[in-house]
Amino acid sequence: MKRLRAIALKYRTAGNVSVLSPREGRAYEEICAAARRLNADLIVVATHGYTGYKRAFLGSTAERVVQHSPCPVLVVRQHLASWNGSTDPRTRTGFRLTKILVPTDFSECSKAAFAYASGVARDFKAQLQLVHVINPHWYPFGDKYAALDAARLTEEASRAAQKQMSSMVAKCNVGYSAQVRHGSPAVEICNAADEDVDLIVISTHGRTGFGHLLIGSVAEHVVRYARCPVLVIPARARLNKVRN
């Protein structure tokens, strides 16, 4: 409690900062339980950014919070890595919020993240950067579908995606750009988050258990590898507080 109060005092702001009593149990379970009890609007958590064997051995509290949180989760990397071979400008100038990357697959789940990101963009006068990723492995190519023109299909899909993204932002009254990328969605979202992106806002379907192991999670991959903060909007969260 002494250490918690010292942190609250050191980083006090114009708003109220309260300190909860320490809890016992699994970290992610207790964090999510505290969020439910407080009816929290947001959880802010840091990630060590472990990958490979180290992550497999230690696990990731941040990723488990993302899986089970009842509300949106803002994940910030503990150590911001070098950016394109040079020092990340955020380590010198502090956090800024001028460009927000919003991946979308046009599902209801991703629309919830878009709505949340639009409200944040209006509040901070930031620009939205929408990205849709076309995964070539999703298309039924092969001998059985030899009559299909792969290049034509992906070109038409790209045009349709651009049109849908333009339609999404038509009534948002915020600046935006839109791009279509090709490849693995998780990888391409991270690649799209270049040095000009300050925040990624992404949704998660909230799969757990065996289904999660089979399907994987694009959101968790982005949380693990993105160099900028990631705001994750869980599909099961009650988003009635999101401003339209």
N, C-alpha and C positions, 0 to 999 in steps of 0.2 A: 504493500500500500504506500509505503514511503517513496519508493521509486516511481510508482504511478503518479503520485501527487507532484513529484519533482518534474516529471515530464509534462504534466498538465500546466504547471506553473511556467516552465521554460517556453512552451509553445502556445501560451494563451493568446486568444484572439478577442475581437470585439464581441463574439458570441459566448454563450455559456459552455464551459468545459467541465464535464462531470467525470468522476472516477468510479468505476464499478469495482466491487470486491473481487479479488482473485477467485478463479473457479478451478475445480479439479475434474480431470477427465481427459478425453481425447480433444485435442485443440480445436479441430474443425467442428466437432459436434457441439462443443461449448460456445464457440463463436456464433454458430447458427442459432443455437438455443437462446443466447443473449439477444440476438437480432429479433427473434420472434417475440420475446418477452417485451422488448422495448418498442415493438412495431417500427423498427428502423427503416429508413428510406434508402440507406446506402451502407455497405460495409467497405472499408478501405483497408487493404491488406498488402503486405510486401511479399515478394517471392525472391528466393535466393537464386533462381534461374538454374538449378541443377539439371543436368541432362545425363543420358546414358546410365551406366551402372550406379553412379552416385545417387541419381534420382530414384532408380529402382529400389535401392537399399533404404534410402531415407524417406522416400515418399514426398508428397508435396501438400502441405497444409493449404496453400493458396488454391490449388486445383481442386481439392476436396471441398473447400468452402464454395468454390464456383459450382460444383456439382450439386450441393445440397442447400445453398442459400435460399431463403425465402424472399430476398430482395436483390436489387442490382449490386454488383461487386466491382469496385475499382481496384485493379491489381497494378502495383507499382514495383518495378524491379529494384532490388536492393542496391545493385551496382550497375549503372548504365554503361554498357560496353562502348568501345570505340565505334564511330559511325563512319562507314565507308573509309576506314583506315585513318581517320583523324579523330580528334577529341569531339565528343558529343557536345553541341552548343548548349544543351540544357544544363550541363555541369558548370557552365560559366554564368549563364544568364538567369538560371532558375526556370521553373515550369511556366510555360506559356500555353495559351489555348487560342490559336488562330485557325488551325486546320484540323478537321475531324474526319477520319476515314471510317466509312460505314459500308461493310460488306453486305450484300443482299443476294438472296436466291429467290426473292419474290414470294416466299412462303409467309404465312401469317406470323410465324415466329420471328422472321427477320424484319417484318413490318413493325413489330413492337419495338425492336431496337432502333429502327429508323425514326419512329415517332419520338423516342426518348432523345436521340441525337439531335433531332430538329429543334426540340425545346432548348437543349444545351447550347446549340449554335446561335439561336436567337438571343439567349441571355448574355452570351459572351461575344456576340457579333462575330462569330467564327464562320469559316467557310466549310461546307460539307464536300467531301470527296467520296462519291459513291463508286463502288467496284463490284462487278459481277464476274465470277470466274466460270468459264466453260471447261469442264473436264472432258477431254477427248475420249477417255475410257468409258464414259457414260453412253456413248453412241454405239449402236449395234453394227460395227463394221466387221468384215470377214467375208468368207466365201458365200455364206448364205445371203448376205446383203450386198453382193458385188454390184448390183444395179444402182445402189445409192452413191451419190457424189459426195464424198466426205467434205471436200472444200466448200461446196455449195451449202451443205447443211450447217456447217459452223459459221459461214458468212451470214446466212439468214438468221441463225440464232443470235449472232452478235448484233445485227440490226434490230432485232426484236427486243433484245436486252437494253440497248441504248434508248429505244422508244419508251420502254417501261420505266426506266430510271428517270427520264425527262418528265414523264407523267407524274411520277411520285413526288417530285420537288416543285411541281408547277404551282401549288398553293401554299408552299412553305414560307415564302418571302425571305429566303436566305440565299446567299451566294453559293454556287455549287459547281462541281465538275463531275464528269462521269467517264468511266473507262471499263472496257471489257478485256479481261486477260484470259489466257488459255493455259491449262495445266492443273496441278493439284491445288484445290481451293485453299487449304491451310498454308501451303508454301507461298502461293501467289499473293495472298492477303498480307503476309509478312513482307514480301518483296515490294508490295505497293506502298507499305508504310515507310517511305524514304525519310530523309532528314527533315523534310518540310511538314511531316505529320506529327502532331502533338498528342493525339489521342485516337485510339481505335474503339469504336462502339460496336459490339457484336452480340448476337443472341446465341443462346444455347437451348437445344431441345430438352436438356435435362435428363438424358438417358443415363441409367445406372445399371449396375450388375452385368449380366451376360450380354445383354443387348449393347451396352456401352463398349464392352471388350470387342465385340464383333465389328461394330460400326465405327468405333473411334469417335473423337470429338474434335471438330475443327476449332471450336472455341478454346479448348484446352491446349491445342498445339500453338495457337496464337498467343495465349497467355504464357506459354513456356518459352517461345522464341522471339516474340516481338520486342523491339528495343525501346518502344515508347509505352506509356501506361495504357492499360486495356480496361475498358468499362464493359462488363459482361451483364447482359440482361437475361435473366432466367425466364424460360417460357412459362413456368408455373407461377411466377411472381404476379401479384395483383398490381397491374400497371394503371390503376384508376387515377394515380397521382401524376401520370405523364401528361404534360400539357400538349394540347393539339395545336 
